[in-house]
């Protein structure tokens, strides 16, 4: 098949493709990518961009990695997909075993699905079916945090921030949930019980209605890239236990080392009842997600009326995705990833610091391999995106946030180039 030119790609894209969070009436510019390797995206017009986004936070090993290429190629020669109902296979079994071993204690049952948002739906259904099986039909709602984000499907939307989140337009048709104030304690702040007061009051008042608490650990991602104290998470676990409420932790963005711990829950030393994983699970090669739970939850469901968990995605346990996930996890754990992430953290902190002096910048914060410049006003995405591309980097801001989550393999030189462009573009962003 003859390759399309960059102009042909753009013309056909405009005619037919609806991009995420974009308008077809007045579409923002898009940039055709011809290939990718390491930390670079190569555009169809020949330009190369250093990727500061890890393709929405998942390509932790960079692009076109030989070990991941080999894993997916070897699996493809055996089978690309088989249904998971009544069938099992080695890639899925190995992956489930590994996830049970490396995640916080007690999460021994693994339900595989095909996207992070679906893993949230699965977790919510697990919690609801668990309480149904216990005869507690009144426990049918969820408690979440304001400024939280958990995905774009309907159940997930219902536990995202109902006012400032991306899904407020649907609030009248979503299941009403309970929300407490977002954590007001910075990651390094001294702890005060005042920080947990609103959450404590809400869970105490509505425990008989709440099936589970759901939150992002330590980092609230797409809801504001906010970092909060691990003590808040520890206290949430204690209050869930005290009030007989399940705890769902959404590690889709934070899992596999992004915050400096393999899983962000480790900062608080806790284990949830249900854990959601996605994004970096396959190193960015294939869409795959996992919802892990304790035997208390799995047995509670399966000893109930239905006798089974009522969910089954067509592509769950996809062999290609599981094979590359196994290779990605092995690659991560066999590397000195924690030192690498710590080095990135220190470099981001030092090199983004000058932006603190700009009058139009509200805050600069760093945790692990996450660097955030928060503006006082929302940025003009099409304009600032073009400025980044013109200077050779791929960074995609949203709202007031200009941030980076680079692949772990990024070199100090490439990271310095990325941060220098970030600070340079932000400097002129208010003009």
Secondary structure as UniProt FT lines:
FT   HELIX           6..16
FT   TURN            20..21
FT   STRAND          33..38
FT   STRAND          40..43
FT   TURN            44..45
FT   STRAND          48..51
FT   HELIX           54..57
FT   TURN            60..61
FT   HELIX           66..76
FT   TURN            77..78
FT   TURN            85..86
FT   HELIX           90..102
FT   TURN            105..106
FT   STRAND          109..113
FT   HELIX           116..133
FT   TURN            134..135
FT   TURN            137..138
FT   STRAND          141..145
FT   TURN            146..147
FT   HELIX           154..158
FT   TURN            162..164
FT   TURN            166..167
FT   HELIX           168..170
FT   TURN            171..173
FT   STRAND          178..180
FT   TURN            187..188
FT   HELIX           193..196
FT   HELIX           197..206
FT   TURN            207..209
FT   STRAND          210..215
FT   STRAND          219..220
FT   TURN            222..224
FT   STRAND          226..228
FT   HELIX           230..242
FT   TURN            243..244
FT   STRAND          246..250
FT   TURN            252..259
FT   HELIX           264..267
FT   TURN            268..269
FT   STRAND          274..277
FT   HELIX           279..282
FT   TURN            283..284
FT   STRAND          289..293
FT   HELIX           295..302
FT   TURN            314..317
FT   HELIX           319..333
FT   TURN            334..336
FT   HELIX           337..352
FT   HELIX           353..357
FT   TURN            359..360
FT   STRAND          361..367
FT   TURN            368..369
FT   STRAND          370..375
FT   HELIX           381..390
FT   TURN            391..392
FT   STRAND          393..394
FT   TURN            399..400
FT   STRAND          401..404
FT   TURN            408..409
FT   HELIX           412..427
FT   TURN            428..430
//
